Amino acid sequence: MVRTGLDRLLAEPEALRGRRYGLLAHAAAVSSALAPAHLALAALPGAAPSVLFGPEHGYYGVEQDMIAAAGGRDPWLELPVVSLYGSSAASLKPSPDAFRGLDLLLIDLQDVGSRYYTYAATAVWSAEVALEAGCEVWLLDRPNPLGGEQMEGNLPRPGFESFVGAFSLPVRHGLTLGELLALEARRRGWPAGWRVVPVEGWRRAMDWRATGRPWIAPSPNMPTPETAWLYPGGCLVEATELSEGRGTTRPFQLVGAPGLDALALCRELERRRIPGLAALPTRFRPQFQKHAGQLCEGVELVALEPERLPSYRAGLELLAACRVVLGEAFRWREAPYEFVSDRPAIDLLTGEPAYREAVEAGASFAEVAETWKQDERRFREERREILLYPEEVR
């Protein structure tokens, strides 16, 4: 049986009694009884939170990506809600004043195991400000839906840090959020005052299906565990003028644009022989965001064998294949991306310009992926120092 950090804390209510604390969480932060974290904690005698903090998409997961989330008051407990995703880069970190009168910050966020997912930056940055303000920090850990053994991708180059690439990690890093916090605490030399409440019963070989827990969407476009498997590569489509399926019921599974030759794209992807992935020709009509209301042609991506799927490589292969099929009609995103306007979105996501240039050259990424192995080995050695869940000898 897998018990999250929240479940373990709920079983020890005396730990919070008399504490004045804030809770950084979201809609996927639920107990094993499927109670939202703030309601479950408020049901403990003398242990209700004093304030709620919400990450990107808002505390309740209402807003789409890159839409400012409002604060306000919780409708059920009448607690103040502070948004940590507003209309500027400055809004991404809480003010030290946000912790005035508090002695503890609890963090309970479901991550999805990809470098781009912004909850990691929100957790680490908030913890850092809270510690500087004199608050303790407890992170209530949750499983990595992709498991904790495999990793994939390059480490970003210095100078390409952003909200979607705040830390030196491979794209698939194989860490839980608690381990990621521990890694950054070690890198940054944090003093005492923080701790992780680990998941009980989770092993690194376990993906989400093996946990036996129901999937609660951690963000509006992460509706299933299968979406999380495709996301390390599928997120790269955000950096183009292709639709990544937002505005449909299958984000990051549907990719396309008006006028794209779906059959040609399928043939080009088949030629690239991506393990564990199937692509079938399809049509779809996004209801919002890119190409809203327009009929798009493209592909539906299916993770046939998730454990074999190199999702990051698959995303780069997909972009290169679209570039081959579309030719000069292929376009990178030019609008600002997560408050950054001086570098292309694709460079922020991949961590350097080389992969954009490789896509433009029509490269095959099977050989490029071999160049990641040195970064992956280096990171595996570094992370070994902070693992909360031991690597299994095979």
Secondary structure, 3 states (H helix, E strand, C coil): CCECHHHHHHCCHHHCCCCCEEEEECCCCECCCCCEHHHHHHCCCCCCCCEEEECCCCCCCCCCCCCCCCCEECCCCCCEEEECCCCCHHHHCCCHHHHCCCCEEEEECCCCCECCCCHHHHHHHHHHHHHHCCCEEEEECCCCCCCCCCCECCCCCCCCCECCECCCCCCECCCCHHHHHHHHHHHHCCCCCEEEECCECCCCCCCHHHHCCCCCCCCCCCCCHHHHHHHHHHHHHHHECCECCCCCCCCCCEEEECCCCHHHHHHHHHHCCCCCEEEEEEEECCCCCCCCCCCEEEEEEEECCHHHCCHHHHHHHHHHHHHHHHHHHCCECCCCECCECCCCHHHHHHCCCHHHHHHHCCCCHHHHHHCCHHHHHHHHHHHCCCCCCCCCCC
